[in-house]
Amino acid sequence: MDEGALERTLNEWTAKGWNLDGVQFAMRDASKRPAMAFVFFTRPGAPAEPEVHAARERLVRLAQPPPDAPVDASGWESDPGPPPAFALSARERLAKLAGLDEPDTLEEGLTLEPEE
């Protein structure tokens, strides 16, 4: 994200009749330079009607198993495969991403005695 990209975006969308509403910058921890910018535009007109029927169709389609998934006689997938990533705890997922075989076990109830 640089000044040129922001300027090109503003020029492109204002030429199409949109009005700049605001800019939100996303920063990196290690840099003072923005990594990303969210540019918000508005334009006058009637609000769009929600597509409730189309949204429900998409949700139903997403809830269905893939067409090539193996299914047993009961109608359930016979081999669901590995659990999805979201079934792991955040700690387990980070350990997996870091390449650790086993995540460190948490010691609950541990009390440290003050040094004398």
N, C-alpha and C positions, 0 to 999 in steps of 0.2 A: 504494500500500500504506500503510495507516494502522492505528492501534490498533483502530479500530472494525471494520474488515474482518477483522483477525486475531481479535478477540473473537467476531464473528459466526460465523466459520468454526469456532472451537473449540466454541462453544455448539451449533452445528448438528450436528457430527459426534460429539461426546461424548453428545449426546441420542440418537443412533442406536446407541449401544453401543460406539463406538470409543474407544480410549485414546490420549492424546497421547504420542507417542514422541519428538518433537523438532521444533525449528523451525530452519531455515537461512535466513539473510537474504542477499539479493543486493544489493550496494551499487553506487551510481553513483560515478564518479570525482569528479564535481564537487559531490557532496552527501554529507552525513553521514547523511541520511535513507535508509532502505532503499527500493529501487525495487520489490522483489519479496520474497516470503517463500515458502519451500517448507515446508509443514506435513506432518509424517509421523505417521500414526496406525497403530495395530495393534489387533487384537481376537483373542480366543481362538477357536480352531476348527481344523478339519483343514485342512492346506495344500491349495490348489487344484491340481488335476491339470493338467499341461501339455496343451495342445491341439495336439499335434504334427501331426496330419493337417490341421487348419485352417490352421496356420502354413505348412505346405508348399504348400497350395493358394494362399494369399496370395502367397507368393514366386514361384510359377509364373505367377500372373496378373500380377504386377508385371514379370516378365521378358518378357512378351509385348508386341509393339508394339500401339499403339492400333488398334482395329478399322477406323478410317477412314484409316489410314496407307497411302499408295500403295505397292504391292508389284509388282516386276517378275516375269518368268517364273521366275527362279531361286529365288523365295521371299524375297528380301531386299528391304528398302525401297529404292525407286528413287531417292527424293530425301530423304535423311536430314535436310536442312535445316541450320541453323547448328549448330555444335558446342555441346554443353551447357556451362553455366557452369563445371562442375567440370573441364573439359578445359583450362581456362586456368590459368596459374600464379597464385599469390596476388598477385604484383606486377601482372600483366596485369589481373586482376579488379579490383584496387583502382584502377588507372588508368582502367578502363572505368567504374567507379562514380563516379569523380571527374569524368568527362566529358572526359578527355584522349583525343585521337585516337591518339596513340602513346605507350606507356610509355617512360620514360627508359631508355636503354640502360645497362647496367652495364659499368663498365670494370674488367675483371679484370686482375690482375697489376700494377696501378698502385702504384708506390712513391713516397712523398713524401720528398724530400730535406730534411734538417734545415736551418733557416735559420741563416745565419752572421752 
